[in-house]
Amino acid sequence: MRDLGIRRGFALLPLTLLALFALPAPAAPAAPAAASTVSLLKSQVLYPTGGAGEVGPANHFPSSITVPSYSGTVIKTTVTVLASRFGNPDDTDMVIVGPNGQKVMLMSDACGISSVESVDWTFDDSAPTYMSDNGPCQGFEEASFKPSNYLGGSPEPDDLSTSGGPAPPYVNALSFFNGAPPGGTWSLYLLDDNAGAGSGFGVIGWALNLTIQPPPPVLTGTPQKKCKKKGKRASVAKKKCRKKHH
């Protein structure tokens, strides 16, 4: 009789409280999706178009890579110029523009006036060092540098728009691309800004490397079958129904 009294006591609970037993099961925490890196290569010879190929904007201004509309957002960007020659590196301005309008100066007034031959240079915020301001920079090597933008001679500040390129201001870190979707056109602008030096540059191609974080998975719960019972013995029926569906 004592047990029956307890059960009758539960039967007097408000129906809204009993309805809590029929709520959907909470979703299990989902593991974060793994990031992946996409590398895209542009094989295109780039050289200045003025002064017999020694000064001015590159012949492809810009040189562009179209990135598919991958799902997710950018969490890291690096840019590599391949098999490159810089007759007077200090005269080279190099800007990468993302599909959302971000403009990063990769190199300007760096490495001094000594020529550099056969280099693969990667611009990476995580690189151990910047390019030397006054140089010289080592030739015949693969090397990684942080984006390196120094004050030089006239004109300063650098302005690629006078040659048909993107207007300033330019930022100095590739992390400014983070958080944006990767899809669209990425454009590389190269300019030799010193007609007096007459040395130019030559690049046979460049690579864009994007680390993309997929969007988080959608959390979904599995609803339990609702048990609808009315009357004095609603709590007893509710308990039996829960056991049946668990």
C-alpha positions in Angstrom: 0.0 0.0 0.0 2.9 2.3 0.7 4.2 1.8 -2.9 0.8 2.6 -4.3 0.6 5.8 -2.4 4.0 6.9 -3.9 2.7 6.1 -7.4 -0.5 8.0 -6.8 1.7 10.9 -5.7 3.5 10.9 -9.0 0.2 10.8 -10.8 -0.6 14.2 -9.3 2.4 15.9 -11.0 1.5 18.6 -13.6 1.3 17.3 -17.1 3.9 19.9 -18.3 6.4 18.2 -16.0 5.5 14.7 -17.3 6.0 16.0 -20.8 9.7 16.5 -20.1 10.1 12.8 -20.4 9.2 13.0 -24.1 11.8 15.7 -25.1 14.2 14.8 -27.9 17.5 13.2 -26.9 20.4 15.7 -26.8 22.8 15.5 -29.7 26.2 14.0 -29.1 29.0 16.5 -29.5 30.4 16.4 -33.0 34.1 16.2 -33.7 35.4 19.3 -35.5 36.0 18.7 -39.2 39.7 18.5 -40.2 41.2 21.4 -42.2 42.8 20.6 -45.6 45.3 22.5 -47.8 44.7 23.2 -51.5 47.6 24.1 -53.8 47.0 25.7 -57.1 49.7 26.4 -59.7 49.9 29.1 -62.3 52.5 28.4 -65.0 52.9 31.8 -66.6 56.1 33.7 -67.5 56.1 37.2 -66.0 58.5 40.0 -66.9 58.3 43.8 -67.0 56.7 45.3 -70.1 58.6 48.7 -70.2 62.1 49.7 -71.1 62.9 46.6 -73.2 61.5 44.3 -70.5 63.4 45.9 -67.6 60.9 48.2 -65.9 57.1 48.7 -65.3 54.3 46.3 -64.6 54.5 42.6 -65.6 53.2 41.5 -68.9 50.3 39.8 -67.1 49.1 42.5 -64.6 47.7 40.7 -62.8 48.4 37.0 -63.1 45.4 35.3 -61.7 44.3 31.9 -60.2 40.6 31.1 -59.9 39.8 29.0 -56.8 36.7 26.9 -56.8 33.9 27.6 -54.3 35.2 25.3 -51.6 33.0 25.0 -48.5 34.5 26.6 -45.5 36.8 29.5 -44.7 40.5 30.3 -45.1 42.7 29.8 -42.0 46.1 30.1 -43.7 47.6 31.4 -47.0 51.0 31.2 -48.5 52.3 32.3 -51.9 55.3 30.9 -53.8 57.1 32.5 -56.8 58.9 29.9 -58.8 62.3 29.8 -60.6 62.5 33.6 -60.2 65.2 36.1 -61.2 65.4 39.6 -59.8 68.0 41.9 -61.4 67.5 44.5 -58.7 65.2 43.1 -56.0 64.9 46.4 -54.3 62.9 47.7 -57.3 60.3 44.9 -57.1 56.8 45.4 -55.7 54.7 42.3 -55.3 51.1 42.3 -54.2 48.5 39.5 -53.8 44.8 40.4 -53.9 42.2 38.0 -52.7 38.6 37.6 -54.0 37.2 39.7 -51.2 39.5 42.7 -52.0 42.2 42.1 -49.3 45.6 43.4 -50.6 48.8 42.1 -49.1 52.2 43.5 -50.0 54.5 40.4 -50.2 57.7 42.2 -51.1 58.8 45.8 -51.6 62.2 47.5 -51.4 63.7 44.3 -50.0 66.9 42.4 -50.6 69.1 45.3 -51.8 70.4 45.9 -55.3 72.5 42.7 -55.9 70.9 40.4 -58.5 69.3 37.1 -57.3 69.0 34.1 -59.6 67.0 30.9 -59.6 65.0 31.2 -56.4 61.7 29.7 -55.2 60.5 32.2 -52.6 57.5 31.4 -50.4 55.8 34.1 -48.5 54.4 32.8 -45.2 53.4 34.5 -42.0 54.9 31.5 -40.1 58.3 31.8 -41.8 61.3 32.3 -39.4 62.4 35.7 -40.8 61.7 38.6 -43.0 63.7 39.3 -46.2 66.8 41.5 -45.6 66.2 45.2 -46.2 69.5 46.0 -47.8 70.4 42.5 -48.9 72.0 40.6 -50.4 69.5 37.8 -50.6 70.8 34.3 -51.4 70.3 33.0 -54.9 69.9 29.4 -56.1 67.7 28.3 -53.2 64.3 27.6 -51.9 63.5 29.9 -49.0 60.5 31.1 -46.9 60.0 34.7 -45.7 57.4 36.7 -43.9 55.8 39.4 -46.2 58.5 42.1 -46.3 57.6 45.7 -47.1 60.3 48.3 -46.5 60.4 52.0 -47.1 62.5 52.8 -50.2 63.1 55.7 -52.6 60.6 57.6 -54.6 57.7 57.0 -55.0 56.8 56.3 -51.4 54.4 55.0 -50.2 54.2 52.3 -52.9 51.2 52.7 -55.2 50.6 50.1 -57.9 47.5 51.9 -59.1 49.6 54.3 -61.1 50.4 51.3 -63.4 46.9 49.9 -63.4 47.2 47.8 -60.3 45.4 47.9 -56.9 45.5 51.1 -55.0 46.9 51.3 -51.5 46.7 50.8 -48.6 48.3 47.3 -48.5 48.6 45.2 -45.4 51.7 43.2 -44.5 50.3 39.9 -43.3 48.7 37.0 -45.1 46.5 36.4 -42.1 44.2 39.1 -43.4 42.7 36.5 -45.7 41.7 34.4 -42.7 38.0 33.9 -42.1 36.9 34.6 -45.7 35.6 32.0 -48.2 38.4 30.9 -50.6 36.4 30.8 -53.8 37.0 33.4 -56.5 39.9 35.1 -58.3 43.3 35.6 -56.6 45.6 38.0 -58.4 49.3 38.5 -58.2 50.7 41.9 -59.3 54.5 42.4 -60.0 56.0 45.8 -60.8 59.5 47.1 -61.3 59.3 50.6 -60.1 62.7 52.0 -61.0 63.4 52.9 -64.6 67.0 54.0 -63.7 68.2 50.5 -62.6 67.1 48.7 -65.8 67.4 45.2 -64.4 63.8 43.8 -64.2 62.6 40.4 -63.0 61.6 37.1 -64.5 59.2 34.6 -62.9 58.0 31.4 -64.6 55.0 30.8 -62.4 53.5 31.0 -58.9 51.6 28.8 -56.5 48.8 29.7 -54.1 48.4 27.5 -51.1 45.2 27.7 -49.0 44.4 25.9 -45.8 40.6 25.7 -45.5 38.5 24.9 -42.4 35.2 23.2 -43.3 32.1 24.5 -41.7 31.1 22.8 -38.4 28.7 19.9 -38.8 25.0 20.5 -38.2 24.0 19.0 -34.8 20.8 16.9 -34.9 19.1 15.0 -32.1 17.1 11.8 -32.4 13.6 12.4 -31.0 12.1 9.8 -28.8 8.6 8.4 -29.5 6.1 10.4 -27.4 4.0 8.5 -24.9 0.6 10.1 -24.4 -1.4 8.7 -21.5 -4.1 10.4 -19.4 -5.8 9.6 -16.2 -4.9 8.8 -12.6 -2.3 6.3 -13.5 -0.5 8.5 -16.1 2.8 8.3 -14.3 2.8 4.5 -14.3 1.9 4.3 -18.0 4.6 6.9 -18.7 7.3 4.7 -17.0 6.3 1.6 -18.9 6.3 3.5 -22.2 9.8 4.9 -21.5 11.2 1.5 -20.8 9.7 0.2 -24.0 11.4 2.9 -26.2 14.9 2.9 -24.6 
